[in-house]
Each structure stands twice: as structure tokens, then as C-alpha cells.
Amino acid sequence: MNEYTPDKWLVVKIEGGKFPLTYKVFANWHGGYMDSGGSWKLNRVITKVTKAKKHYIFRGFSGSV
């Protein structure tokens, strides 16, 4: 299981046509000083969401958190 803590994130809703309703997390990390830039990830599908006091935990299809 991989665990990620992005700088920013957004839940993406995908539906329509031949695609079933799917929610994904688009996450990005800012590049630091002297870094070549930021990076991003889009997970396969959200399977579970848990709300904690100051954050959300998204569990993905592959087990990533």
C-alpha cells in the first residue's frame, strides 16, 4: 500500500456514455526551490472516503491511501 500526502487535491467526477459513474482524486505536489517542477497523480478510482478532524482519507482501488 502506498500512502500519499499531496499539497493540493481535487475530487474528479466522471460519467457519461459508456463510462459508469466514477470518482477519482487528482493530487499535486509543488516543486521546491531548485526543483525541476511539481508533480501530479490521478488515482484509478476512489473506493472509500473517511473524514478525520482536519483531513480526508481516500482509499483507492489498488489500496493506496
MIZAVEX-340411 format. One record per atom (N, C-alpha, C, O): residue number from 0; x, y, z. Coordinates in steps of 0.001 Angstrom, whole numbers, plus 524288, in hexadecimal, padded with zeros to 5 digits. Each point is the difference from the previous one (the first is absolute). Layout:
BEGIN
k: NUM; u: X; v: Y; w: Z
...
END
This chain:
BEGIN
k: 0; u: 8034A; v: 7FB65; w: 80000
k: 0; u: 7FCB6; v: 8049B; w: 80000
k: 0; u: 80375; v: 804D7; w: 80000
k: 0; u: 803B0; v: 8005B; w: 80311
k: 1; u: 7FB2B; v: 80347; w: 7F997
k: 1; u: 802C3; v: 80500; w: 7FFD2
k: 1; u: 7FCA8; v: 80428; w: 80297
k: 1; u: 7FB3A; v: 80016; w: 7FF6E
k: 2; u: 8075E; v: 80357; w: 8036A
k: 2; u: 7FD41; v: 8044D; w: 8029E
k: 2; u: 8021E; v: 80526; w: 7FDF3
k: 2; u: 804BD; v: 800CE; w: 7FFCD
k: 3; u: 7F7B7; v: 802B2; w: 7FEAC
k: 3; u: 80179; v: 80503; w: 7FDB5
k: 3; u: 7FD97; v: 80471; w: 80322
k: 3; u: 7FBA8; v: 7FF7F; w: 801FE
k: 4; u: 80727; v: 804DB; w: 7FE72
k: 4; u: 7FDFC; v: 804BB; w: 80276
k: 4; u: 8011C; v: 8048F; w: 7FC4D
k: 4; u: 80427; v: 80268; w: 80046
k: 5; u: 7F820; v: 7FEC3; w: 7FC48
k: 5; u: 800E9; v: 80424; w: 7FC23
k: 5; u: 7FF95; v: 80577; w: 80256
k: 5; u: 7FDB7; v: 800BF; w: 8042A
k: 6; u: 80487; v: 8030A; w: 7F919
k: 6; u: 7FF71; v: 80579; w: 8018D
k: 6; u: 7FA7F; v: 801FB; w: 7FED0
k: 6; u: 7FDC9; v: 802FF; w: 8030A
k: 7; u: 8000D; v: 7FB5D; w: 7F8A1
k: 7; u: 7FAAB; v: 80168; w: 7FE59
k: 7; u: 7FD7B; v: 7FB28; w: 7FDAE
k: 7; u: 802AF; v: 7FC8A; w: 7FE05
k: 8; u: 7F81F; v: 8033B; w: 8023D
k: 8; u: 7FD2E; v: 7FBA0; w: 7FDA6
k: 8; u: 7FA94; v: 801BC; w: 7FE57
k: 8; u: 7FDF9; v: 803F6; w: 801D3
k: 9; u: 7FFBB; v: 7F8FF; w: 7FAB0
k: 9; u: 7FADD; v: 80121; w: 7FDE4
k: 9; u: 7FD60; v: 7FACD; w: 7FEBA
k: 9; u: 8027B; v: 7FC8B; w: 7FDC4
k: 10; u: 7F88E; v: 802DD; w: 8039F
k: 10; u: 7FD13; v: 7FB57; w: 7FE88
k: 10; u: 7FD9E; v: 800F4; w: 7FA9E
k: 10; u: 7FD6F; v: 803F8; w: 7FF1C
k: 11; u: 8036F; v: 7F863; w: 7FD5A
k: 11; u: 7FE20; v: 80065; w: 7FAA6
k: 11; u: 7FB92; v: 7FC12; w: 7FF40
k: 11; u: 8008F; v: 7FB67; w: 8014A
k: 12; u: 7FB0A; v: 80670; w: 7FC9E
k: 12; u: 7FB80; v: 7FCAF; w: 7FEEC
k: 12; u: 7FFD7; v: 7FEF1; w: 7FA22
k: 12; u: 80007; v: 803A6; w: 7FCDE
k: 13; u: 7FFCD; v: 7F758; w: 801A4
k: 13; u: 7FFEE; v: 7FE8D; w: 7FA7C
k: 13; u: 7FB26; v: 7FCAF; w: 7FF08
k: 13; u: 7FF17; v: 7FC1E; w: 802AF
k: 14; u: 7FDD1; v: 80575; w: 7F975
k: 14; u: 7FB63; v: 7FCED; w: 7FE93
k: 14; u: 7FE63; v: 8014F; w: 7FA76
k: 14; u: 80181; v: 8040B; w: 7FDDE
k: 15; u: 7FB74; v: 7F888; w: 7FFD9
k: 15; u: 7FDDF; v: 8011A; w: 7FADF
k: 15; u: 80141; v: 7FBDB; w: 7FC01
k: 15; u: 80423; v: 7FD8F; w: 80025
k: 16; u: 7F842; v: 801B2; w: 7FC53
k: 16; u: 800DB; v: 7FC41; w: 7FBCF
k: 16; u: 800F6; v: 7FA8A; w: 80205
k: 16; u: 7FCE3; v: 7FDF0; w: 80307
k: 17; u: 80760; v: 7FFB8; w: 7FB55
k: 17; u: 80147; v: 7FAAB; w: 80194
k: 17; u: 802E1; v: 7FFBE; w: 8053C
k: 17; u: 80148; v: 7FBBE; w: 801D5
k: 18; u: 7FFC0; v: 808CF; w: 8009B
k: 18; u: 802DE; v: 80017; w: 804EE
k: 18; u: 7FC3F; v: 80008; w: 804A0
k: 18; u: 7FC83; v: 8034D; w: 80037
k: 19; u: 80420; v: 7F91C; w: 8037B
k: 19; u: 7FCC0; v: 80034; w: 804B3
k: 19; u: 801BC; v: 80490; w: 80375
k: 19; u: 8044E; v: 8020C; w: 7FF58
k: 20; u: 7F86C; v: 7FF83; w: 80440
k: 20; u: 80153; v: 80437; w: 803A5
k: 20; u: 804DB; v: 7FE70; w: 8031B
k: 20; u: 8001A; v: 7FBEB; w: 80289
k: 21; u: 803E1; v: 8075D; w: 7FD3B
k: 21; u: 80507; v: 7FEE9; w: 80284
k: 21; u: 80209; v: 804FA; w: 80284
k: 21; u: 7FF8B; v: 8043C; w: 7FDC6
k: 22; u: 802B5; v: 7FB3D; w: 806E3
k: 22; u: 80291; v: 8045B; w: 802A6
k: 22; u: 805CA; v: 7FEBC; w: 80084
k: 22; u: 80176; v: 7FBA3; w: 80164
k: 23; u: 801D0; v: 8083E; w: 7FD7A
k: 23; u: 805A9; v: 7FF65; w: 8005D
k: 23; u: 80249; v: 8049B; w: 802F8
k: 23; u: 7FD90; v: 80420; w: 80062
k: 24; u: 8071D; v: 7FB28; w: 801B4
k: 24; u: 802CA; v: 80448; w: 80299
k: 24; u: 80468; v: 801C9; w: 7FC6A
k: 24; u: 8035C; v: 7FCED; w: 7FE75
k: 25; u: 7FC8D; v: 80826; w: 8003E
k: 25; u: 80452; v: 80272; w: 7FD3A
k: 25; u: 80336; v: 802CC; w: 80427
k: 25; u: 7FE0D; v: 8038F; w: 80295
k: 26; u: 806D1; v: 7FADF; w: 7FE15
k: 26; u: 8035B; v: 80233; w: 8041A
k: 26; u: 804DF; v: 80260; w: 7FD98
k: 26; u: 8020F; v: 7FE04; w: 7FC22
k: 27; u: 7FFCD; v: 80651; w: 80637
k: 27; u: 804E4; v: 80234; w: 7FE11
k: 27; u: 80378; v: 801BB; w: 8047A
k: 27; u: 7FE3B; v: 80111; w: 80458
k: 28; u: 806CE; v: 7FF2C; w: 7FA67
k: 28; u: 80404; v: 801AB; w: 803A1
k: 28; u: 8030F; v: 80458; w: 7FD62
k: 28; u: 80178; v: 7FF92; w: 7FB71
k: 29; u: 7FF7B; v: 80499; w: 80771
k: 29; u: 802F0; v: 80472; w: 7FDF0
k: 29; u: 805C6; v: 7FE97; w: 7FFB2
k: 29; u: 8020B; v: 7FD2E; w: 80351
k: 30; u: 80083; v: 804CF; w: 7F8B5
k: 30; u: 805A3; v: 7FF5B; w: 7FFA6
k: 30; u: 8029C; v: 803C1; w: 803C6
k: 30; u: 7FDFA; v: 8043E; w: 80101
k: 31; u: 80663; v: 7FA44; w: 8010A
k: 31; u: 802D1; v: 8034E; w: 803AA
k: 31; u: 803E8; v: 8037D; w: 7FD44
k: 31; u: 800A0; v: 7FFB3; w: 7FB3D
k: 32; u: 801F1; v: 80385; w: 807A9
k: 32; u: 80414; v: 80363; w: 7FDEA
k: 32; u: 80443; v: 7FC95; w: 7FDB0
k: 32; u: 801A1; v: 7FC32; w: 80272
k: 33; u: 8002C; v: 80514; w: 7F8F2
k: 33; u: 80403; v: 7FD11; w: 7FD2A
k: 33; u: 7FDFB; v: 7FAB9; w: 7FE0F
k: 33; u: 8030C; v: 7FCC4; w: 7FE29
k: 34; u: 7F7DE; v: 8025D; w: 8023C
k: 34; u: 7FDAC; v: 7FB27; w: 7FE12
k: 34; u: 7FE58; v: 800DF; w: 7FA59
k: 34; u: 7FF5D; v: 80474; w: 7FE4C
k: 35; u: 7FFF4; v: 7F75C; w: 7FED9
k: 35; u: 7FE88; v: 80084; w: 7FA81
k: 35; u: 7FA25; v: 800EA; w: 7FF4D
k: 35; u: 7FE36; v: 8009B; w: 7FB94
k: 36; u: 7FECD; v: 7FF83; w: 80898
k: 36; u: 7FA69; v: 80100; w: 7FF93
k: 36; u: 7FCE6; v: 7FC5C; w: 80379
k: 36; u: 80230; v: 7FCAC; w: 802B2
k: 37; u: 7F8B5; v: 803FE; w: 7FD36
k: 37; u: 7FC99; v: 7FCD2; w: 80335
k: 37; u: 7FEC9; v: 7FAC8; w: 7FD73
k: 37; u: 801F9; v: 7FEBC; w: 7FBCD
k: 38; u: 7FAC2; v: 7FE4D; w: 806D5
k: 38; u: 7FE49; v: 7FB06; w: 7FDE0
k: 38; u: 7FA42; v: 7FF33; w: 80159
k: 38; u: 7FDDB; v: 802C1; w: 8034F
k: 39; u: 7FFA7; v: 7F973; w: 7FA1A
k: 39; u: 7FA7E; v: 7FEFE; w: 800F5
k: 39; u: 7FED5; v: 7FA36; w: 7FF49
k: 39; u: 8030A; v: 7FD22; w: 7FD9E
k: 40; u: 7F885; v: 80133; w: 8047B
k: 40; u: 7FE1B; v: 7FAA8; w: 7FF78
k: 40; u: 7FA1C; v: 80025; w: 7FF8F
k: 40; u: 7FD70; v: 80369; w: 80239
k: 41; u: 8006E; v: 7F8DF; w: 7FAE7
k: 41; u: 7FA62; v: 7FF38; w: 7FFA6
k: 41; u: 7FF12; v: 7FA4D; w: 8016B
k: 41; u: 801D8; v: 7FC82; w: 7FD41
k: 42; u: 7FB4B; v: 8027D; w: 8070B
k: 42; u: 7FF45; v: 7FA92; w: 8018A
k: 42; u: 7FC10; v: 7FD49; w: 7FC81
k: 42; u: 7FD27; v: 80292; w: 7FD19
k: 43; u: 802A9; v: 7F854; w: 80324
k: 43; u: 7FC9F; v: 7FCE8; w: 7FC90
k: 43; u: 7FA41; v: 800BE; w: 80155
k: 43; u: 7FCD7; v: 80118; w: 7FC8B
k: 44; u: 801CA; v: 7FE54; w: 8085F
k: 44; u: 7FA9F; v: 800D3; w: 801BB
k: 44; u: 7FFF4; v: 80039; w: 805F8
k: 44; u: 802F2; v: 7FD34; w: 80292
k: 45; u: 7F9B9; v: 8061E; w: 7FF9B
k: 45; u: 7FF5C; v: 80044; w: 805B1
k: 45; u: 7FC59; v: 7FB96; w: 801A4
k: 45; u: 7FBBD; v: 7FF71; w: 7FDD7
k: 46; u: 805EB; v: 7FD6D; w: 805FA
k: 46; u: 7FCAD; v: 7FBCB; w: 801F5
k: 46; u: 7FDB1; v: 80132; w: 8055B
k: 46; u: 7FC02; v: 7FDC6; w: 8017E
k: 47; u: 8068B; v: 805CB; w: 80170
k: 47; u: 7FE13; v: 8015B; w: 80535
k: 47; u: 80209; v: 8055F; w: 8018A
k: 47; u: 80474; v: 8015F; w: 7FED0
k: 48; u: 7F83E; v: 801AD; w: 803D9
k: 48; u: 8018D; v: 80529; w: 801F9
k: 48; u: 7FEE3; v: 8001E; w: 805D5
k: 48; u: 7FBBB; v: 7FE99; w: 801B8
k: 49; u: 8082A; v: 80319; w: 80156
k: 49; u: 7FF68; v: 8009C; w: 8059D
k: 49; u: 80158; v: 80596; w: 8016D
k: 49; u: 8040D; v: 80207; w: 7FE63
k: 50; u: 7F88B; v: 8007C; w: 804A6
k: 50; u: 80110; v: 8055C; w: 801AF
k: 50; u: 8025F; v: 7FFD9; w: 80574
k: 50; u: 7FDBF; v: 7FDC5; w: 8039D
k: 51; u: 806CA; v: 8049D; w: 7FCED
k: 51; u: 80295; v: 80093; w: 80511
k: 51; u: 7FF20; v: 8059B; w: 801D2
k: 51; u: 7FD2A; v: 802ED; w: 7FD72
k: 52; u: 80536; v: 7FE9F; w: 806E8
k: 52; u: 7FF1E; v: 80547; w: 8020D
k: 52; u: 801AB; v: 80443; w: 7FC3B
k: 52; u: 7FD09; v: 803A8; w: 7FF05
k: 53; u: 807B0; v: 7FBED; w: 7FED7
k: 53; u: 8020D; v: 80427; w: 7FCA2
k: 53; u: 80156; v: 7FE3A; w: 7FA7F
k: 53; u: 8026B; v: 802EE; w: 7FD0D
k: 54; u: 7FC10; v: 7F85B; w: 80185
k: 54; u: 8014B; v: 7FE16; w: 7FACA
k: 54; u: 7FC4A; v: 7FB9D; w: 7FE5F
k: 54; u: 7FCE1; v: 7FE1C; w: 80321
k: 55; u: 80383; v: 80054; w: 7F7FA
k: 55; u: 7FD0F; v: 7FB99; w: 7FDE1
k: 55; u: 803D5; v: 7FBB8; w: 7FE90
k: 55; u: 80475; v: 80112; w: 7FE8C
k: 56; u: 7F9CE; v: 7FA1F; w: 801DE
k: 56; u: 80322; v: 7FB88; w: 7FE60
k: 56; u: 7FD1F; v: 7FD69; w: 7FB77
k: 56; u: 7FB9C; v: 7FE25; w: 800A1
k: 57; u: 806E0; v: 801BC; w: 7FAD3
k: 57; u: 7FDCC; v: 7FD7D; w: 7FB69
k: 57; u: 802D6; v: 7FAD6; w: 7FF2C
k: 57; u: 804CB; v: 7FFE5; w: 7FF99
k: 58; u: 7F84D; v: 7FBE2; w: 80026
k: 58; u: 8025C; v: 7FAE9; w: 7FEDD
k: 58; u: 7FEF4; v: 7FECE; w: 7FA40
k: 58; u: 7FB98; v: 8007C; w: 7FE24
k: 59; u: 8087C; v: 7FDF4; w: 7FF1A
k: 59; u: 7FF8C; v: 7FEE6; w: 7FA77
k: 59; u: 7FF51; v: 7FA3B; w: 7FEEA
k: 59; u: 8009E; v: 7FCC1; w: 8037F
k: 60; u: 7FE1C; v: 801F6; w: 7F7A9
k: 60; u: 7FF1C; v: 7FAA8; w: 7FE46
k: 60; u: 804B5; v: 7FC84; w: 8010C
k: 60; u: 7FF61; v: 7FB73; w: 8016D
k: 61; u: 80555; v: 806A8; w: 7FDE0
k: 61; u: 804DA; v: 7FCF4; w: 800BC
k: 61; u: 80199; v: 7FF9D; w: 805BC
k: 61; u: 803D0; v: 7FD5C; w: 80144
k: 62; u: 7F94B; v: 80542; w: 8023A
k: 62; u: 8015C; v: 80002; w: 80585
k: 62; u: 802FA; v: 804CF; w: 801BC
k: 62; u: 80117; v: 800A0; w: 804A4
k: 63; u: 80040; v: 802CC; w: 7F7B0
k: 63; u: 802D8; v: 804B9; w: 8016E
k: 63; u: 7FC73; v: 8039A; w: 80345
k: 63; u: 7FB37; v: 7FFE5; w: 7FF87
k: 64; u: 80745; v: 8033D; w: 803C0
k: 64; u: 7FD2E; v: 80384; w: 8038F
k: 64; u: 80218; v: 8057F; w: 7FF36
k: 64; u: 7FE39; v: 803A7; w: 80292
END
